[in-house]
Amino acid sequence: MGRSTLRNPTQTAIGLRIRERRTALGISQSALAERCGMHFTFVSSIERGERNISMSTLLRLAEGLQINPAEIVDGLKW
């Protein structure tokens, strides 16, 4: 079974915030993935809003992005 083509707005917003921070740091998806112990395709799918990430994934990404995890989710509507 494939992924749904309908994107959850919250997942999309999280992915955009991750991408914005990553690009502000000037690092590639591969570099971020390496920092976080993930595969770059997983990071890519998160940035596209295709993944509903776990808390542990959020924390790993925040560490790799050198930010407080709250910055990724602050103000989002669930």
N, C-alpha and C positions, 0 to 999 in steps of 0.2 A: 504494500500500500504506500503510495507517494505522499509527500507533504501537501497540505492544503494550499491552494493558491490565494486564499483569503488570509490577509495578515492581521494579526491582533494589533490594534493601535499602540498598546503599551509595549509590546515586544518591539515594534517598529521604532518607538521613541527611545527605548533602551539601546537598540542597535545604533541609532543615529548618534546618541551621546557617546557611545564607545568609539565609533568611527571618528567623530569630531576630536575627541581627546587624543586618539592614536595619531591622527594627522597633525594635530598641534605639536605632538612630541616628535614628529618627523620620522616615525617608524612604520614599517610595512606590516601587513597582516601576518606575514611569516615571522617577523621579529617579535610581535606581540604574542603570537602563538608559542614561540619558543620560550619567552619569559614566563608564560603561564602553564607550560607543560601540556599544550593542546596542539591539535593539528590545524594548519592554517585554513583548511576548508570549514572547520567548525567555527573558527572566528569569523570567517566570511559569512556563514549562514546566520550567525548571531547578528552581525551588522546589517544584514538584509531583513532582519525581523522574522526569520523563519524558525527560530528556536525559543522555546520557553525555558530559560535557563534556571538552574538550581541556585540556591544560596551559596553553595560552595563555589560554583562557577563564577558567580558575581564577585565573590571575595577574591578569587584568583585573578580575575580580570582587573579589578580595582588595584590590586597589588602590582600587576604588570603595567598598569597605566599610571601608577604612582599617585593615586587619588584616594580619597575617602569613598567607600562604596555608596554612602548616602548621596554623593554628587551624581551618581548614575540614576538614582531613582527618585530624588527629591522632586516633589510637586506632581508626580504622575498620578493619574486616576486609575484605580483598579476596577 
